[in-house]
Amino acid sequence: DIQMTQSPTSLAASVGESVTITCLASEDIYGSLVWYQQKPGKSPQLLIYGATILEDGIPSRFSGSGSDTQYSLKINSLQPEDFASYYCQNGSSTPWTFGGGTMLELK
Amino acid sequence: EVQLQESGPGLVKPSQSLSLTCSVTGYSITSDYWGWIRKFPGNKMEWIGHISYSGSTNYNPSLKSRISITRDTSKNQFFLQLNSVTTEDTATYYCARYAVNYGGYDFWGQGVMVTVSS
């Protein structure tokens, strides 16, 4: 199985700041990386697929980058609704595997 | 719009079977792939498996001996059965549509919390 190591586990930031979350795959996943946002009591929402492609309706302050084994999610100018948990997912080969999650909290 | 809704018992006894239903509206399950994912207390997420538009299945090897995903196309529903549950199967279970072009899940149910306890 491909292991996905996500960091940091938690992150505190203020509205207006920018943050970056990283995801490291145990082997090359060829850009097949998905990012989700999950708010308490809600189901995950797909933000980015193919490592860099923004899903329809997702604000442009979200961006993804990376290749091979290293990937990042950047959120510019944090808004109050962005404080949530974020997960990466290997989309290269089954079993699909997830990172351990990053909880983004308001400082 | 695609909508998914999980249903099933919230409490299951150890060694028994967990059975969940995912009802899909707004889209036919004879297209695309339909999966089950669970999130444990402590936030780890695990892919359980999926069933394809043709009815073929793909399971997480870690669970393969205990799970079965089936479907009823006449009702536009698919199902998860997890056998011989233990307390470690306590989690929130989600059903979701797998989008091949995305490599991920674009529509999710709201999730159902299942506790395994005697």
Interface residues (C-beta under 8 A of the other chain):
Chain A: D1 S32 L33 V34 Y36 K42 S43 P44 Q45 L46 Y49 G50 E55 S85 Y87 Q89 G91 S92 T94 P95 W96 T97 F98 G100 G101 M103
Chain B: N43 K44 M45 E46 W47 N58 N60 P61 S62 Y94 A96 A99 N101 Y102 G103 G104 Y105 D106 W108 G109 Q110 G111
